Amino acid sequence: MPDNRQPDWEELRWSLKRRRSDARLTLDQLAEKSSVARRTLVQLEAGTTKGSVETWFRLAEAFDVEVGELLVPLYGATRHR
């Protein structure tokens, strides 16, 4: 049976904000570490943009995690393989 769940962009934005907070990084620090513009980070955390694939790969690298781990909140842990 196919999984018809929709991506949970709201959960992803909250997850990004929590991860940044847990890492004790300011938006400016994460922008520098990830080479993602501060404005883009603000928009991601506010939910006004979804970001590009390149953006999510850069953020994963900055947090030293696989991009799949960073994106798990889109569909929940059961979708992570």
Secondary structure, DSSP 8 states (H G I E B T S, - for coil): --------HHHHHHHHHHHHHHTT--HHHHHHHHT--HHHHHHHHHTS----HHHHHHHHHHHTS-HHHHHGGGT-GGG--
